[in-house]
């Protein structure tokens, strides 16, 4: 399933949702259904070890460990 970016008109938050194109988006913050799809930006190629290390450190600080292996603390 693709990842889409949306803006909630009810609570004014931007969110990314993993969903089918045919699904109706619902805001995870407030439950609002007035979601507007945003233009997605292309992700940069993060093969540079320094950029990868910084991105992983930020993800770990924020508690996002779903992309880490068990040996990395995920």
N, CA, C and O atoms as a GROMACS GRO file, in nm:
protein
  296
    1UNK      N    1   0.084  -0.117   0.000
    1UNK     CA    2   0.000   0.000   0.000
    1UNK      C    3   0.089   0.124   0.000
    1UNK      O    4   0.194   0.126   0.064
    2UNK      N    5   0.047   0.226  -0.071
    2UNK     CA    6   0.127   0.348  -0.076
    2UNK      C    7   0.105   0.438   0.045
    2UNK      O    8   0.005   0.427   0.116
    3UNK      N    9   0.199   0.527   0.067
    3UNK     CA   10   0.194   0.624   0.175
    3UNK      C   11   0.150   0.758   0.117
    3UNK      O   12   0.211   0.808   0.024
    4UNK      N   13   0.043   0.816   0.172
    4UNK     CA   14  -0.009   0.943   0.123
    4UNK      C   15  -0.002   1.047   0.234
    4UNK      O   16  -0.016   1.015   0.352
    5UNK      N   17   0.021   1.173   0.195
    5UNK     CA   18   0.022   1.285   0.288
    5UNK      C   19  -0.112   1.358   0.279
    5UNK      O   20  -0.164   1.382   0.170
    6UNK      N   21  -0.167   1.392   0.396
    6UNK     CA   22  -0.295   1.461   0.402
    6UNK      C   23  -0.288   1.577   0.500
    6UNK      O   24  -0.205   1.580   0.590
    7UNK      N   25  -0.377   1.675   0.479
    7UNK     CA   26  -0.396   1.785   0.572
    7UNK      C   27  -0.539   1.776   0.623
    7UNK      O   28  -0.633   1.768   0.545
    8UNK      N   29  -0.554   1.779   0.755
    8UNK     CA   30  -0.687   1.774   0.816
    8UNK      C   31  -0.739   1.916   0.833
    8UNK      O   32  -0.677   1.997   0.901
    9UNK      N   33  -0.853   1.945   0.772
    9UNK     CA   34  -0.913   2.078   0.782
    9UNK      C   35  -0.976   2.100   0.919
    9UNK      O   36  -0.997   2.214   0.959
   10UNK      N   37  -1.006   1.993   0.992
   10UNK     CA   38  -1.070   2.006   1.122
   10UNK      C   39  -0.970   2.048   1.230
   10UNK      O   40  -0.996   2.142   1.305
   11UNK      N   41  -0.855   1.979   1.238
   11UNK     CA   42  -0.758   2.009   1.344
   11UNK      C   43  -0.631   2.076   1.293
   11UNK      O   44  -0.542   2.107   1.372
   12UNK      N   45  -0.622   2.099   1.161
   12UNK     CA   46  -0.510   2.170   1.099
   12UNK      C   47  -0.377   2.096   1.114
   12UNK      O   48  -0.272   2.160   1.126
   13UNK      N   49  -0.380   1.962   1.113
   13UNK     CA   50  -0.257   1.883   1.120
   13UNK      C   51  -0.228   1.818   0.986
   13UNK      O   52  -0.320   1.786   0.909
   14UNK      N   53  -0.099   1.798   0.958
   14UNK     CA   54  -0.055   1.722   0.841
   14UNK      C   55  -0.016   1.583   0.888
   14UNK      O   56   0.055   1.568   0.987
   15UNK      N   57  -0.064   1.481   0.818
   15UNK     CA   58  -0.035   1.342   0.855
   15UNK      C   59  -0.002   1.261   0.730
   15UNK      O   60  -0.039   1.298   0.619
   16UNK      N   61   0.070   1.151   0.752
   16UNK     CA   62   0.096   1.054   0.645
   16UNK      C   63   0.021   0.927   0.680
   16UNK      O   64   0.030   0.879   0.793
   17UNK      N   65  -0.053   0.874   0.584
   17UNK     CA   66  -0.132   0.754   0.607
   17UNK      C   67  -0.096   0.648   0.504
   17UNK      O   68  -0.083   0.676   0.385
   18UNK      N   69  -0.081   0.526   0.551
   18UNK     CA   70  -0.057   0.411   0.465
   18UNK      C   71  -0.193   0.353   0.432
   18UNK      O   72  -0.258   0.294   0.517
   19UNK      N   73  -0.235   0.370   0.306
   19UNK     CA   74  -0.371   0.329   0.270
   19UNK      C   75  -0.385   0.308   0.120
   19UNK      O   76  -0.300   0.351   0.041
   20UNK      N   77  -0.493   0.242   0.081
   20UNK     CA   78  -0.524   0.227  -0.060
   20UNK      C   79  -0.582   0.358  -0.112
   20UNK      O   80  -0.638   0.436  -0.035
   21UNK      N   81  -0.569   0.382  -0.240
   21UNK     CA   82  -0.622   0.503  -0.301
   21UNK      C   83  -0.774   0.509  -0.288
   21UNK      O   84  -0.832   0.617  -0.279
   22UNK      N   85  -0.838   0.393  -0.286
   22UNK     CA   86  -0.984   0.388  -0.278
   22UNK      C   87  -1.038   0.407  -0.136
   22UNK      O   88  -1.158   0.427  -0.119
   23UNK      N   89  -0.951   0.401  -0.033
   23UNK     CA   90  -0.995   0.418   0.105
   23UNK      C   91  -1.025   0.565   0.136
   23UNK      O   92  -0.969   0.654   0.073
   24UNK      N   93  -1.113   0.588   0.231
   24UNK     CA   94  -1.144   0.724   0.276
   24UNK      C   95  -1.053   0.757   0.393
   24UNK      O   96  -1.054   0.685   0.493
   25UNK      N   97  -0.975   0.864   0.383
   25UNK     CA   98  -0.884   0.897   0.493
   25UNK      C   99  -0.958   0.955   0.613
   25UNK      O  100  -1.052   1.034   0.599
   26UNK      N  101  -0.913   0.914   0.733
   26UNK     CA  102  -0.967   0.966   0.858
   26UNK      C  103  -0.848   1.014   0.941
   26UNK      O  104  -0.750   0.941   0.956
   27UNK      N  105  -0.857   1.134   0.994
   27UNK     CA  106  -0.748   1.193   1.072
   27UNK      C  107  -0.724   1.111   1.199
   27UNK      O  108  -0.817   1.090   1.276
   28UNK      N  109  -0.601   1.065   1.222
   28UNK     CA  110  -0.572   0.989   1.343
   28UNK      C  111  -0.571   1.077   1.469
   28UNK      O  112  -0.583   1.026   1.580
   29UNK      N  113  -0.556   1.209   1.452
   29UNK     CA  114  -0.550   1.300   1.566
   29UNK      C  115  -0.688   1.334   1.620
   29UNK      O  116  -0.710   1.333   1.742
   30UNK      N  117  -0.784   1.364   1.530
   30UNK     CA  118  -0.915   1.410   1.577
   30UNK      C  119  -1.032   1.328   1.524
   30UNK      O  120  -1.146   1.347   1.568
   31UNK      N  121  -1.006   1.237   1.430
   31UNK     CA  122  -1.114   1.156   1.373
   31UNK      C  123  -1.189   1.227   1.262
   31UNK      O  124  -1.289   1.175   1.212
   32UNK      N  125  -1.142   1.345   1.222
   32UNK     CA  126  -1.208   1.422   1.117
   32UNK      C  127  -1.199   1.354   0.981
   32UNK      O  128  -1.104   1.282   0.952
   33UNK      N  129  -1.299   1.378   0.899
   33UNK     CA  130  -1.303   1.315   0.767
   33UNK      C  131  -1.278   1.415   0.655
   33UNK      O  132  -1.280   1.378   0.538
   34UNK      N  133  -1.256   1.542   0.689
   34UNK     CA  134  -1.230   1.644   0.587
   34UNK      C  135  -1.078   1.652   0.565
   34UNK      O  136  -1.012   1.745   0.610
   35UNK      N  137  -1.026   1.552   0.492
   35UNK     CA  138  -0.883   1.540   0.467
   35UNK      C  139  -0.853   1.578   0.323
   35UNK      O  140  -0.922   1.534   0.231
   36UNK      N  141  -0.751   1.660   0.304
   36UNK     CA  142  -0.710   1.702   0.170
   36UNK      C  143  -0.573   1.643   0.141
   36UNK      O  144  -0.478   1.661   0.217
   37UNK      N  145  -0.563   1.571   0.029
   37UNK     CA  146  -0.436   1.508  -0.007
   37UNK      C  147  -0.336   1.614  -0.047
   37UNK      O  148  -0.368   1.706  -0.122
   38UNK      N  149  -0.213   1.601   0.004
   38UNK     CA  150  -0.106   1.694  -0.026
   38UNK      C  151  -0.016   1.638  -0.134
   38UNK      O  152  -0.009   1.517  -0.154
   39UNK      N  153   0.052   1.726  -0.202
   39UNK     CA  154   0.149   1.686  -0.301
   39UNK      C  155   0.270   1.630  -0.228
   39UNK      O  156   0.330   1.698  -0.145
   40UNK      N  157   0.307   1.507  -0.259
   40UNK     CA  158   0.419   1.443  -0.192
   40UNK      C  159   0.550   1.484  -0.256
   40UNK      O  160   0.560   1.502  -0.377
   41UNK      N  161   0.650   1.499  -0.170
   41UNK     CA  162   0.784   1.531  -0.218
   41UNK      C  163   0.862   1.403  -0.240
   41UNK      O  164   0.837   1.301  -0.176
   42UNK      N  165   0.956   1.408  -0.330
   42UNK     CA  166   1.043   1.294  -0.357
   42UNK      C  167   1.146   1.284  -0.246
   42UNK      O  168   1.209   1.383  -0.210
   43UNK      N  169   1.162   1.166  -0.192
   43UNK     CA  170   1.260   1.145  -0.085
   43UNK      C  171   1.401   1.142  -0.144
   43UNK      O  172   1.422   1.083  -0.250
   44UNK      N  173   1.497   1.205  -0.078
   44UNK     CA  174   1.634   1.204  -0.128
   44UNK      C  175   1.696   1.065  -0.112
   44UNK      O  176   1.652   0.986  -0.029
   45UNK      N  177   1.797   1.038  -0.190
   45UNK     CA  178   1.870   0.912  -0.180
   45UNK      C  179   1.960   0.921  -0.058
   45UNK      O  180   2.055   1.001  -0.057
   46UNK      N  181   1.933   0.842   0.044
   46UNK     CA  182   2.008   0.852   0.170
   46UNK      C  183   2.116   0.745   0.183
   46UNK      O  184   2.125   0.677   0.285
   47UNK      N  185   2.196   0.730   0.081
   47UNK     CA  186   2.302   0.632   0.087
   47UNK      C  187   2.426   0.683   0.160
   47UNK      O  188   2.515   0.605   0.192
   48UNK      N  189   2.431   0.814   0.186
   48UNK     CA  190   2.544   0.870   0.257
   48UNK      C  191   2.538   0.822   0.402
   48UNK      O  192   2.439   0.846   0.471
   49UNK      N  193   2.643   0.755   0.450
   49UNK     CA  194   2.639   0.699   0.586
   49UNK      C  195   2.610   0.804   0.694
   49UNK      O  196   2.539   0.774   0.790
   50UNK      N  197   2.662   0.925   0.681
   50UNK     CA  198   2.638   1.028   0.781
   50UNK      C  199   2.492   1.068   0.788
   50UNK      O  200   2.439   1.088   0.897
   51UNK      N  201   2.426   1.080   0.672
   51UNK     CA  202   2.284   1.114   0.670
   51UNK      C  203   2.200   1.002   0.728
   51UNK      O  204   2.105   1.027   0.802
   52UNK      N  205   2.234   0.879   0.695
   52UNK     CA  206   2.160   0.764   0.748
   52UNK      C  207   2.174   0.757   0.900
   52UNK      O  208   2.076   0.732   0.970
   53UNK      N  209   2.296   0.780   0.950
   53UNK     CA  210   2.320   0.773   1.094
   53UNK      C  211   2.238   0.881   1.166
   53UNK      O  212   2.178   0.855   1.270
   54UNK      N  213   2.236   1.002   1.111
   54UNK     CA  214   2.161   1.113   1.171
   54UNK      C  215   2.011   1.085   1.168
   54UNK      O  216   1.941   1.112   1.265
   55UNK      N  217   1.962   1.031   1.057
   55UNK     CA  218   1.819   1.001   1.045
   55UNK      C  219   1.778   0.892   1.143
   55UNK      O  220   1.672   0.901   1.205
   56UNK      N  221   1.861   0.790   1.159
   56UNK     CA  222   1.830   0.682   1.253
   56UNK      C  223   1.835   0.732   1.398
   56UNK      O  224   1.754   0.691   1.480
   57UNK      N  225   1.930   0.820   1.428
   57UNK     CA  226   1.940   0.876   1.563
   57UNK      C  227   1.816   0.958   1.596
   57UNK      O  228   1.763   0.949   1.706
   58UNK      N  229   1.769   1.036   1.500
   58UNK     CA  230   1.648   1.115   1.521
   58UNK      C  231   1.527   1.024   1.538
   58UNK      O  232   1.443   1.049   1.625
   59UNK      N  233   1.517   0.920   1.458
   59UNK     CA  234   1.405   0.826   1.470
   59UNK      C  235   1.406   0.758   1.606
   59UNK      O  236   1.300   0.740   1.667
   60UNK      N  237   1.524   0.721   1.654
   60UNK     CA  238   1.534   0.656   1.785
   60UNK      C  239   1.491   0.753   1.896
   60UNK      O  240   1.420   0.714   1.989
   61UNK      N  241   1.534   0.881   1.887
   61UNK     CA  242   1.495   0.981   1.986
   61UNK      C  243   1.343   1.002   1.989
   61UNK      O  244   1.285   1.024   2.095
   62UNK      N  245   1.281   0.995   1.872
   62UNK     CA  246   1.137   1.017   1.862
   62UNK      C  247   1.055   0.891   1.887
   62UNK      O  248   0.932   0.896   1.887
   63UNK      N  249   1.123   0.779   1.907
   63UNK     CA  250   1.052   0.655   1.938
   63UNK      C  251   1.005   0.576   1.817
   63UNK      O  252   0.923   0.485   1.832
   64UNK      N  253   1.054   0.610   1.698
   64UNK     CA  254   1.015   0.539   1.576
   64UNK      C  255   1.116   0.427   1.551
   64UNK      O  256   1.219   0.450   1.488
   65UNK      N  257   1.087   0.309   1.599
   65UNK     CA  258   1.182   0.198   1.587
   65UNK      C  259   1.136   0.090   1.492
   65UNK      O  260   1.198  -0.017   1.489
   66UNK      N  261   1.032   0.112   1.416
   66UNK     CA  262   0.978   0.006   1.330
   66UNK      C  263   1.072  -0.031   1.217
   66UNK      O  264   1.059  -0.139   1.160
   67UNK      N  265   1.167   0.056   1.182
   67UNK     CA  266   1.259   0.025   1.072
   67UNK      C  267   1.393  -0.030   1.122
   67UNK      O  268   1.486  -0.046   1.043
   68UNK      N  269   1.403  -0.059   1.250
   68UNK     CA  270   1.525  -0.112   1.306
   68UNK      C  271   1.514  -0.264   1.324
   68UNK      O  272   1.406  -0.316   1.350
   69UNK      N  273   1.626  -0.332   1.310
   69UNK     CA  274   1.626  -0.476   1.336
   69UNK      C  275   1.633  -0.497   1.488
   69UNK      O  276   1.655  -0.401   1.562
   70UNK      N  277   1.614  -0.620   1.534
   70UNK     CA  278   1.618  -0.649   1.677
   70UNK      C  279   1.755  -0.615   1.736
   70UNK      O  280   1.764  -0.566   1.849
   71UNK      N  281   1.862  -0.640   1.660
   71UNK     CA  282   1.996  -0.611   1.711
   71UNK      C  283   2.021  -0.460   1.722
   71UNK      O  284   2.109  -0.418   1.797
   72UNK      N  285   1.944  -0.381   1.648
   72UNK     CA  286   1.958  -0.236   1.655
   72UNK      C  287   1.865  -0.173   1.758
   72UNK      O  288   1.865  -0.051   1.775
   73UNK      N  289   1.788  -0.253   1.825
   73UNK     CA  290   1.698  -0.202   1.927
   73UNK      C  291   1.556  -0.180   1.880
   73UNK      O  292   1.481  -0.107   1.945
   74UNK      N  293   1.515  -0.243   1.768
   74UNK     CA  294   1.381  -0.223   1.715
   74UNK      C  295   1.282  -0.321   1.763
   74UNK      O  296   1.165  -0.315   1.725
   0.00000   0.00000   0.00000
